[in-house]
Amino acid sequence: MSVVSMKSLLEAGVHFGHQTRRWNPKMSKFIFTERNGIYIIDLQKTVKQIDDAYNYVRDIVADGGEVLFVGTKKQAQEAIETEAKRCGQHYVSQRWLGGMLTNYKTIKTRINRLHQLYEMEEDGTFDLLPKKEVSQLEREREKLEKNLGGIRKMTKMPSVLFVVDPKKEYIAVHEAKILGIPVVGIVDTNCDPDELDIAIPGNDDAIRAVKLLTSTIADAVIEANQGREDSEEVYSETESDTEESENEDSVSEEDLKEFVENSEEQSDEE
């Protein structure tokens, strides 16, 4: 049974790609059809890829690895931060600073400064300083928190990156490649899937679509941390409903075509 149903993907608008004039030919294998000038992504391929990504991330975390969630476009920011926090992993949702991975030694000094500023507030140092100086320190902390808050507890290189829109996050993907860190991510029809180790074809401009796919990766982390015994218990409780659920959620190629034909232009680009 797939970790995400075709029905859920349809409802979230994961199948809507970019306009046909904005595409990468390497994505052709993931495209189902074209409708009203917009590419429709083959959700059967999406289901397979998200299953592969889920298992891949779960196994890495089960072996003690850590995930860095990356998504700085406005449609991804909330989902990236919320889901990374939910599964206890690191994230970058505001701005990718060049060298976050390849020059981590320098970045680490800024993270240490952020920790220092928090400690100064907690131990009462702020109370002993002039208000003007405290105000300056608070502004410094806010800026550091905005850019580095999601990685301030990262003590080692991540074992895998999860990115929303590798075209937007090309610097992060490039740095990961240099260091040999695998990358999993959501690729829309204008992206190059070959840039990633596992590419999940899907709409990276719809908040609901990004939320659904990102939360699925977070679920993989949570399952890995819960341990095999807990996971087996969960599956055993749902096995009796599997056949019925699969019948309810299954969407054939004809169903997808009918859905696309009947739907109006709800590309959900935000």
C-alpha positions as a LaTeX table, in Angstrom:
\begin{tabular}{lrrr}
\hline
Residue & $x$ (\AA) & $y$ (\AA) & $z$ (\AA) \\
\hline
Met1 & 0.00 & 0.00 & 0.00 \\
Ser2 & 1.36 & 3.41 & $-0.98$ \\
Val3 & 2.19 & 5.97 & 1.70 \\
Val4 & 0.07 & 8.58 & $-0.12$ \\
Ser5 & $-3.09$ & 7.81 & $-2.09$ \\
Met6 & $-3.77$ & 9.08 & $-5.59$ \\
Lys7 & $-6.96$ & 10.60 & $-4.23$ \\
Ser8 & $-5.02$ & 12.71 & $-1.72$ \\
Leu9 & $-2.60$ & 13.82 & $-4.42$ \\
Leu10 & $-5.46$ & 14.87 & $-6.69$ \\
Glu11 & $-7.23$ & 16.78 & $-3.94$ \\
Ala12 & $-4.03$ & 18.66 & $-3.10$ \\
Gly13 & $-3.45$ & 19.59 & $-6.74$ \\
Val14 & $-0.13$ & 17.77 & $-6.94$ \\
His15 & $-0.82$ & 16.91 & $-10.59$ \\
Phe16 & $-0.78$ & 20.49 & $-11.90$ \\
Gly17 & 2.53 & 21.38 & $-13.53$ \\
His18 & 3.76 & 24.60 & $-15.10$ \\
Gln19 & 2.67 & 26.13 & $-18.39$ \\
Thr20 & 3.84 & 24.14 & $-21.39$ \\
Arg21 & 6.19 & 26.93 & $-22.50$ \\
Arg22 & 8.02 & 26.64 & $-19.17$ \\
Trp23 & 9.26 & 23.10 & $-18.97$ \\
Asn24 & 12.34 & 20.93 & $-18.85$ \\
Pro25 & 12.35 & 18.13 & $-21.46$ \\
Lys26 & 13.91 & 15.80 & $-18.88$ \\
Met27 & 10.56 & 15.87 & $-17.05$ \\
Ser28 & 8.73 & 14.34 & $-20.03$ \\
Lys29 & 8.77 & 10.88 & $-18.44$ \\
Phe30 & 6.75 & 12.25 & $-15.53$ \\
Ile31 & 4.15 & 14.11 & $-17.62$ \\
Phe32 & 0.73 & 12.53 & $-18.19$ \\
Thr33 & $-0.79$ & 14.99 & $-20.63$ \\
Glu34 & $-1.30$ & 18.67 & $-21.42$ \\
Arg35 & $-4.49$ & 20.57 & $-20.68$ \\
Asn36 & $-5.28$ & 24.22 & $-21.42$ \\
Gly37 & $-1.61$ & 25.06 & $-21.79$ \\
Ile38 & $-0.63$ & 23.38 & $-18.51$ \\
Tyr39 & 1.21 & 20.11 & $-18.10$ \\
Ile40 & $-0.50$ & 17.45 & $-16.01$ \\
Ile41 & 1.88 & 15.32 & $-13.97$ \\
Asp42 & 1.48 & 11.53 & $-14.01$ \\
Leu43 & 0.43 & 10.80 & $-10.44$ \\
Gln44 & 1.14 & 7.10 & $-10.83$ \\
Lys45 & 4.78 & 8.10 & $-11.21$ \\
Thr46 & 4.46 & 10.46 & $-8.25$ \\
Val47 & 3.12 & 7.66 & $-6.05$ \\
Lys48 & 6.07 & 5.44 & $-6.94$ \\
Gln49 & 8.63 & 8.18 & $-6.37$ \\
Ile50 & 7.18 & 9.31 & $-3.04$ \\
Asp51 & 7.19 & 5.67 & $-1.88$ \\
Asp52 & 10.86 & 5.39 & $-2.86$ \\
Ala53 & 11.69 & 8.67 & $-1.13$ \\
Tyr54 & 9.80 & 7.67 & 2.01 \\
Asn55 & 11.62 & 4.36 & 2.32 \\
Tyr56 & 14.97 & 5.98 & 1.53 \\
Val57 & 14.65 & 8.71 & 4.16 \\
Arg58 & 13.23 & 6.30 & 6.73 \\
Asp59 & 16.17 & 3.92 & 6.33 \\
Ile60 & 18.72 & 6.75 & 6.59 \\
Val61 & 17.17 & 8.09 & 9.80 \\
Ala62 & 16.84 & 4.58 & 11.22 \\
Asp63 & 20.62 & 4.28 & 10.82 \\
Gly64 & 21.16 & 7.46 & 12.82 \\
Gly65 & 21.18 & 9.96 & 9.98 \\
Glu66 & 19.64 & 13.43 & 10.01 \\
Val67 & 17.56 & 15.29 & 7.44 \\
Leu68 & 17.85 & 18.93 & 6.41 \\
Phe69 & 14.56 & 20.28 & 5.01 \\
Val70 & 15.06 & 23.14 & 2.53 \\
Gly71 & 12.39 & 25.36 & 0.99 \\
Thr72 & 12.71 & 29.13 & 0.83 \\
Lys73 & 9.97 & 30.03 & $-1.67$ \\
Lys74 & 6.92 & 31.48 & 0.05 \\
Gln75 & 4.70 & 28.51 & $-0.85$ \\
Ala76 & 7.09 & 26.17 & 0.98 \\
Gln77 & 8.28 & 28.15 & 3.99 \\
Glu78 & 5.54 & 27.25 & 6.46 \\
Ala79 & 5.41 & 23.56 & 5.51 \\
Ile80 & 9.19 & 23.20 & 5.68 \\
Glu81 & 9.45 & 24.77 & 9.14 \\
Thr82 & 6.35 & 23.10 & 10.59 \\
Glu83 & 7.11 & 19.59 & 9.32 \\
Ala84 & 10.82 & 19.73 & 10.18 \\
Lys85 & 9.94 & 20.75 & 13.74 \\
Arg86 & 7.26 & 18.05 & 13.93 \\
Cys87 & 9.76 & 15.32 & 13.15 \\
Gly88 & 12.65 & 16.89 & 15.08 \\
Gln89 & 14.90 & 17.67 & 12.11 \\
His90 & 16.72 & 20.73 & 10.78 \\
Tyr91 & 15.42 & 23.23 & 8.25 \\
Val92 & 16.16 & 26.30 & 6.14 \\
Ser93 & 12.99 & 28.18 & 5.23 \\
Gln94 & 14.01 & 31.82 & 4.83 \\
Arg95 & 17.27 & 32.13 & 2.95 \\
Trp96 & 20.03 & 29.74 & 1.97 \\
Leu97 & 23.33 & 31.36 & 2.89 \\
Gly98 & 26.14 & 30.38 & 0.53 \\
Gly99 & 28.46 & 27.96 & 2.31 \\
Met100 & 25.88 & 26.62 & 4.75 \\
Leu101 & 27.26 & 23.17 & 4.01 \\
Thr102 & 30.55 & 23.69 & 2.18 \\
Asn103 & 31.75 & 26.39 & 4.60 \\
Tyr104 & 30.03 & 25.10 & 7.70 \\
Lys105 & 32.99 & 26.02 & 9.91 \\
Thr106 & 32.28 & 29.71 & 9.32 \\
Ile107 & 28.52 & 29.24 & 9.60 \\
Lys108 & 29.09 & 27.45 & 12.90 \\
Thr109 & 30.72 & 30.57 & 14.36 \\
Arg110 & 27.52 & 32.51 & 13.64 \\
Ile111 & 25.45 & 29.72 & 15.20 \\
Asn112 & 27.66 & 29.89 & 18.29 \\
Arg113 & 27.02 & 33.62 & 18.40 \\
Leu114 & 23.29 & 32.96 & 18.30 \\
His115 & 23.60 & 30.56 & 21.23 \\
Gln116 & 25.66 & 33.16 & 23.08 \\
Leu117 & 22.98 & 35.81 & 22.66 \\
Tyr118 & 20.29 & 33.47 & 23.99 \\
Glu119 & 22.49 & 32.65 & 26.98 \\
Met120 & 23.07 & 36.35 & 27.66 \\
Glu121 & 19.34 & 36.87 & 27.94 \\
Glu122 & 18.79 & 33.79 & 30.08 \\
Asp123 & 21.60 & 34.46 & 32.57 \\
Gly124 & 20.54 & 38.05 & 33.13 \\
Thr125 & 23.35 & 39.75 & 31.21 \\
Phe126 & 20.82 & 41.79 & 29.22 \\
Asp127 & 19.49 & 43.25 & 32.48 \\
Leu128 & 22.90 & 44.73 & 33.24 \\
Leu129 & 23.38 & 46.44 & 29.88 \\
Pro130 & 22.09 & 49.79 & 28.60 \\
Lys131 & 18.75 & 49.56 & 26.78 \\
Lys132 & 20.28 & 50.76 & 23.52 \\
Glu133 & 22.89 & 47.99 & 23.56 \\
Val134 & 20.28 & 45.39 & 24.46 \\
Ser135 & 18.15 & 46.56 & 21.54 \\
Gln136 & 21.11 & 46.14 & 19.16 \\
Leu137 & 21.83 & 42.66 & 20.51 \\
Glu138 & 18.18 & 41.66 & 20.14 \\
Arg139 & 18.15 & 42.81 & 16.51 \\
Glu140 & 21.33 & 40.83 & 15.88 \\
Arg141 & 19.75 & 37.76 & 17.45 \\
Glu142 & 16.56 & 38.14 & 15.41 \\
Lys143 & 18.55 & 38.29 & 12.19 \\
Leu144 & 20.63 & 35.24 & 13.12 \\
Glu145 & 17.52 & 33.36 & 14.24 \\
Lys146 & 15.77 & 34.09 & 10.96 \\
Asn147 & 18.62 & 32.73 & 8.85 \\
Leu148 & 20.15 & 30.08 & 11.12 \\
Gly149 & 17.49 & 29.19 & 13.68 \\
Gly150 & 16.51 & 26.04 & 11.82 \\
Ile151 & 20.05 & 24.63 & 11.92 \\
Arg152 & 21.26 & 25.90 & 15.30 \\
Lys153 & 21.01 & 22.40 & 16.77 \\
Met154 & 22.76 & 20.76 & 13.81 \\
Thr155 & 26.07 & 19.41 & 15.11 \\
Lys156 & 27.06 & 17.39 & 12.04 \\
Met157 & 26.47 & 17.33 & 8.31 \\
Pro158 & 22.99 & 16.14 & 7.33 \\
Ser159 & 22.75 & 12.66 & 5.85 \\
Val160 & 20.18 & 13.74 & 3.26 \\
Leu161 & 18.55 & 16.95 & 2.00 \\
Phe162 & 14.86 & 17.27 & 1.21 \\
Val163 & 14.25 & 20.26 & $-1.06$ \\
Val164 & 11.19 & 21.93 & $-2.51$ \\
Asp165 & 12.01 & 23.17 & $-6.03$ \\
Pro166 & 15.67 & 22.32 & $-6.75$ \\
Lys167 & 15.68 & 25.03 & $-9.42$ \\
Lys168 & 15.10 & 27.61 & $-6.71$ \\
Glu169 & 17.43 & 25.87 & $-4.24$ \\
Tyr170 & 20.21 & 25.22 & $-6.76$ \\
Ile171 & 22.93 & 26.46 & $-4.39$ \\
Ala172 & 21.85 & 24.04 & $-1.67$ \\
Val173 & 21.72 & 21.17 & $-4.17$ \\
His174 & 25.15 & 22.10 & $-5.55$ \\
Glu175 & 26.73 & 22.21 & $-2.08$ \\
Ala176 & 25.19 & 18.85 & $-1.20$ \\
Lys177 & 26.61 & 17.36 & $-4.41$ \\
Ile178 & 30.10 & 18.65 & $-3.61$ \\
Leu179 & 29.95 & 16.94 & $-0.22$ \\
Gly180 & 28.34 & 13.75 & $-1.51$ \\
Ile181 & 25.12 & 14.31 & 0.43 \\
Pro182 & 22.11 & 12.72 & $-1.32$ \\
Val183 & 19.19 & 14.97 & $-2.24$ \\
Val184 & 15.49 & 14.10 & $-2.35$ \\
Gly185 & 12.96 & 16.66 & $-3.48$ \\
Ile186 & 9.82 & 17.87 & $-5.23$ \\
Val187 & 10.34 & 18.60 & $-8.93$ \\
Asp188 & 7.82 & 20.52 & $-11.02$ \\
Thr189 & 7.72 & 20.31 & $-14.80$ \\
Asn190 & 10.32 & 23.08 & $-15.16$ \\
Cys191 & 12.97 & 21.28 & $-13.06$ \\
Asp192 & 15.80 & 18.89 & $-13.90$ \\
Pro193 & 15.08 & 15.58 & $-12.12$ \\
Asp194 & 18.62 & 14.37 & $-12.80$ \\
Glu195 & 19.89 & 16.87 & $-10.23$ \\
Leu196 & 18.36 & 14.77 & $-7.44$ \\
Asp197 & 18.93 & 11.26 & $-6.16$ \\
Ile198 & 15.17 & 10.76 & $-5.85$ \\
Ala199 & 12.88 & 13.20 & $-7.66$ \\
Ile200 & 9.23 & 13.43 & $-6.63$ \\
Pro201 & 7.23 & 14.89 & $-9.56$ \\
Gly202 & 4.66 & 17.34 & $-8.24$ \\
Asn203 & 3.31 & 20.86 & $-8.04$ \\
Asp204 & 5.82 & 22.97 & $-6.10$ \\
Asp205 & 3.73 & 26.16 & $-6.35$ \\
Ala206 & 0.63 & 25.03 & $-4.45$ \\
Ile207 & 0.80 & 25.27 & $-0.67$ \\
Arg208 & $-1.43$ & 22.21 & $-0.16$ \\
Ala209 & 0.65 & 20.08 & $-2.52$ \\
Val210 & 3.92 & 21.08 & $-0.88$ \\
Lys211 & 2.43 & 20.47 & 2.57 \\
Leu212 & 1.23 & 16.98 & 1.64 \\
Leu213 & 4.53 & 15.82 & 0.17 \\
Thr214 & 6.68 & 17.44 & 2.86 \\
Ser215 & 4.57 & 15.97 & 5.66 \\
Thr216 & 4.99 & 12.53 & 4.08 \\
Ile217 & 8.77 & 12.82 & 4.33 \\
Ala218 & 8.38 & 14.00 & 7.93 \\
Asp219 & 6.26 & 10.91 & 8.59 \\
Ala220 & 9.13 & 8.76 & 7.30 \\
Val221 & 11.42 & 10.35 & 9.89 \\
Ile222 & 8.89 & 9.81 & 12.66 \\
Glu223 & 8.41 & 6.17 & 11.71 \\
Ala224 & 12.17 & 5.59 & 11.72 \\
Asn225 & 12.49 & 7.12 & 15.17 \\
Gln226 & 9.59 & 5.16 & 16.59 \\
Gly227 & 11.34 & 1.94 & 15.74 \\
Arg228 & 10.37 & $-1.19$ & 13.85 \\
Glu229 & 8.21 & $-2.63$ & 16.63 \\
Asp230 & 5.93 & 0.41 & 16.82 \\
Ser231 & 5.68 & 0.58 & 13.04 \\
Glu232 & 4.64 & $-3.05$ & 12.76 \\
Glu233 & 1.99 & $-2.47$ & 15.41 \\
Val234 & 0.52 & 0.43 & 13.46 \\
Tyr235 & 0.43 & $-1.56$ & 10.23 \\
Ser236 & $-1.16$ & $-4.55$ & 11.94 \\
Glu237 & $-3.99$ & $-2.35$ & 13.16 \\
Thr238 & $-4.73$ & $-1.08$ & 9.65 \\
Glu239 & $-4.19$ & $-4.25$ & 7.63 \\
Ser240 & $-7.84$ & $-5.29$ & 7.95 \\
Asp241 & $-8.88$ & $-2.08$ & 6.23 \\
Thr242 & $-6.20$ & $-2.18$ & 3.54 \\
Glu243 & $-8.26$ & $-3.80$ & 0.81 \\
Glu244 & $-11.18$ & $-1.41$ & 1.30 \\
Ser245 & $-8.90$ & 1.62 & 1.52 \\
Glu246 & $-7.05$ & 0.68 & $-1.63$ \\
Asn247 & $-10.34$ & 0.39 & $-3.49$ \\
Glu248 & $-11.48$ & 3.77 & $-2.20$ \\
Asp249 & $-8.26$ & 5.58 & $-2.99$ \\
Ser250 & $-7.26$ & 3.94 & $-6.24$ \\
Val251 & $-7.43$ & 6.24 & $-9.24$ \\
Ser252 & $-7.02$ & 4.76 & $-12.69$ \\
Glu253 & $-5.56$ & 6.49 & $-15.70$ \\
Glu254 & $-9.11$ & 6.96 & $-17.01$ \\
Asp255 & $-10.19$ & 8.52 & $-13.71$ \\
Leu256 & $-7.29$ & 10.95 & $-13.86$ \\
Lys257 & $-8.09$ & 11.88 & $-17.45$ \\
Glu258 & $-11.75$ & 12.45 & $-16.57$ \\
Phe259 & $-10.78$ & 14.54 & $-13.55$ \\
Val260 & $-8.51$ & 16.72 & $-15.66$ \\
Glu261 & $-11.11$ & 17.16 & $-18.38$ \\
Asn262 & $-13.84$ & 18.12 & $-15.92$ \\
Ser263 & $-11.74$ & 20.39 & $-13.77$ \\
Glu264 & $-11.52$ & 24.05 & $-14.53$ \\
Glu265 & $-8.26$ & 25.87 & $-14.50$ \\
Gln266 & $-7.49$ & 25.39 & $-10.83$ \\
Ser267 & $-3.73$ & 25.27 & $-11.17$ \\
Asp268 & $-3.62$ & 26.59 & $-7.60$ \\
Glu269 & $-0.52$ & 28.65 & $-8.36$ \\
Glu270 & $-0.11$ & 30.99 & $-5.41$ \\
\hline
\end{tabular}
